[in-house]
Amino acid sequence: MRKYILVSILGGWMMQSPLQAEVVETFSDSVTVRDAVTQTINITQIQTKYIPPALSLERKSLRIINMQGAVGLPKGEWEMFIQHRFGTFGTGAYNWYGLDQSYMRIGLDAGLSERLTVGVSRSSMNKIADGYFKYQFKGKATASPKKDGDSKSEVTAAWYSNVSINTQARASISPEPFYYSNRLRFVNTIIISKNINDRLLIALTPSLVHVNLVDLANESNDIAVMGAYGRMKLSDRYAVTAEIQKPFLSKMPSPSGASKSVNIPTDPYMALGFEIYTAKHVFQLSVSNAQSMNESYYMTQNNGSFEPSNLRFGFNIVRRW
């Protein structure tokens, strides 16, 4: 009872006091501050949620699984990637279905201009070091300001050129006489891609591979390869991918004018992948019939059939800044 009487007296005094306006103003300010704090909390919650990058299906990462996409890095940006490929599932539980057998590739890419990207890498398999450049000569060089950056009608095309060096001991490459050129392989690819809609991207990748060292005198050093890849977006954070490549000409002309044979593998290189996008990384999980991650090898060698016992798990970790 005393509490209520004290509140009434205090209230009456405030009604008569010149401090009334000041108290009301202070109360009003406190409401404004409360609203401002609430808005700040809401904004903070929005900012901490995942916001996917405004990039098209071609610009999520430079690589699909093993194959290069048609676009490069924006000028001044860098991309670091780590790839792992394991043994076949058919090796059984004793080898953890291939996880005991691992090869790794690590590399760094840089955008020199809006259309020119270069990169270097090193693979533990065959101790391959390689370098490349990719020049996008058709299509928008930067992401579109439209939602997701997708352009349904635009065709994107690029020229990709790679040189790889086998750095193993000389005896592991060829008998004497040994020439340094025996270590080299070259890949030149035209990549042509198109967004079918805002969820599906497909591409064709005709390539010419040149191998300096072949096993037989009548074997061609040049190998024509046809390939394709696709990416289907499931959501802003997930996508599925697929790749396929195979030599398609059994004869190729030589510098002397003679036609030489090409060893065409029975089965094409094939891979299926699942991508996870985060604010700073791309994680690419895959199964494929190839253990090599270098283009001049998995594109031309016999990788075996695309059946469960011959498939192997792999993953890529990509970080762009």
Buried (B, 14 or more C-beta within 10 A) or exposed (E): EEEEEEEEEEEEEEEEEEEEEEEEEEEEEEEEEEEEEEEEEEEEEEEEEEEEBBBBBBBBBBBBBBBBBBBBBBBEEEBBBBBBBBBBBBBEEEBEBBBEBBBEBBBEBBBBBBBBBBBEBBBBBBEBBBBBBBBBEBBBBEBBEEEBBBBEEBEBBBBBEBBBBBBEEBEEBBEEEEEEEBBBBBBBBBBBBBBEEBBBBBBBBBBBBBBBBBEEEEBBBBBBBBBBBBBBBEEEEEBEBBBBBBBBEEEBEEEEEEEBEBBBBEBBBBBBBBBEBEEEEBBBBBBBBBBBBBBBBBBBBEBBBBEEEBBBBBBBBBEBE
